[in-house]
Amino acid sequence: MSRLSHLDAQGQAHMVDVGDKAETTRIAVAEGCVVMQPETLAIVRAGDAKKGDVLGTARLAGIMAAKRTHELIPLCHPLLISKIAVDLAIDEALPGVRVKAEVKMRGQTGVEMEALTAVSVACLTVYDMVKAVDRGMRIEDIRVLHKSGGASGIYEAETTA
């Protein structure tokens, strides 16, 4: 494994200088899910949560979170993001909600953290919106599915069975 770029020669954390990197189109896609009781999922599907539209609110929360990643993760750069798409889908097989986020920009650093933050906060928002009826929900499997742009090239996650 190569030396971590966020550590200097003395092992101290620092923000990476990306000033000499080439500007390229950067895309990252992340996913995660919220597993819940079937009865809770029925409330989400019907739009009957006391706090309101669970999926719509979580979508907005994910978008807002991606834009503020640099305020949440200490060594992330503030970015001029050109696209943030957060999609939430009901999945009866879980049962629960699957969340996917795509973040895109043209710049000198990747957007994986922004995609992961969008998914994480969207999942947390789903939990918050229906926790009164199901405190046993689980947020699971948050990961990067795809990353492209930059010197390291394309990354595609292995599919899970």
Summary of the structure (lengths in Angstrom):
residues: 161
radius of gyration: 17.4
end to end distance: 27.5
largest distance: 55.4
contacts: 483
relative contact order: 0.26
helix: 29%
strand: 30%
